[in-house]
Amino acid sequence: MKKALIVILTILIEAGLLWLVSIFFGWNFMDVIFIGGLLIFGGIWLYLLFTNQNNNGFNASVKGWTGQDAGEVKIFRFKVSPVILGIILFMGISFGMTIFYYSAYFF
């Protein structure tokens, strides 16, 4: 129950944030929703990848220069937490809404 609440709150916060962005720039909300969801997910994924690479580089340099074991070099694994699941669900929902909204242009 607690994880479901976190997923729902993530979706609502992301929708609210993107709604404010659309108002700030004066754009249509449907134009912002899918690309904004992708950008948020991509930013989180790149941040986690960057921190993993920095930690690996630090651990390897300490081991190379001093011979001490500062930690092991770890493979980057993207873990799906309730927040990440909410972001992924938001991307799926926004993709469906965008396809439905712009379906008149395709058919």
Secondary structure, DSSP 8 states (H G I E B T S, - for coil): -HHHHHHHHHHHHHHHHHHHHHHHHT--HHHHHHHHHHHHHHHHHHHHHHHHHHHHHHHHHHHHHH---------------HHHHHHHHHHHHHHHHHHHHTHHHH-
